[in-house]
Amino acid sequence: MSDVKYIAADRSKVAFDKALRSTQYGDIIVYHVGGYAAGLHRIPAMTAYNEGYVNLVQKKLSPKLFEYIAQRRNKKVKTKKSQ
């Protein structure tokens, strides 16, 4: 069964990365709710998509309101090394 991580209201700059590392294949991260793909987590979500960790999708809640969702793919997330 898929797990849902709701971070849209989380103002931490590392919230998306923390959520991504704690997910498994099929889990979803709701990273923004609004009329446009915006918000603090849009860049980390696009980076995770470009690196092959998630698929980005939208769920329409009303005519001008959407949930922006990152759905976890099967690729293993690399951990960042300490500097």
N, C-alpha and C positions, 0 to 999 in steps of 0.2 A: 504494500500500500504506500502511495506517495505521501511525503511529508510536505507541508506548506510553511514557508518562512515568510512572515510579513514584516518587511523592513521599511515600508514607504514612509512611516512617521519617524524613523530613526535618523537622527541628525549626525551620527558619527560617520566620519569619512572612511572608516574601515569596516563598516557594517556589511557592505556587500561582499567583501573578501572573506570576512568571518563566516557569513552565511554560506558562501560557496564552498568553503572548506568543510563545512559540517553537513553537506548534502550528499546524497547518493543518486544513482541513475533514476530518473523519473520524478525526483523531488522538484518543487517549484519555489521560486523566490519572487514575491510580489514586491517590486522595487519602486513603483510609483503609481499613483492614482491621480488622473487628471485628464484634461482635454487634449494635451499634447505630450509626447515623450520628452519629459523634462525632469527636473529634480536632481538632487545630489548624487544619485546612484546611476545615472544614465551612462556616464563615461566608463565606470567599472563594468557595467553590464555589457556595453559594446565591446570592451576589451576581452571579456570572457567569451563572448560570441566569436570574435575574430580569432581567438586561440583555440576554439573548438570545444569549449567546456559546456556551453549552453545554447539553446535555441531561444530566440526572442519572439514572444507572441503577445497579442493583445486580447483582452476580454472586454466586450462592450457591456457597460453597466446601464447606460442610458444614452440618448442621442448624442450627447457631447461629453460623456464621461467614460473613461477606459481604465482598466487595470493593466499595467505593463508588467509582464511576467518573463522571468528567465527560467526556462525548463532545463534541468540538468541532463546532459548527455553522458555517455558511458566513459568518456576520456578521463583518466586519473588526473587530478589537480596537482600540479607541482607546488611544493612548498618553497617559500622564499627563504633564501639563505640570509643569515645575519650579516650585517656589514661591519 
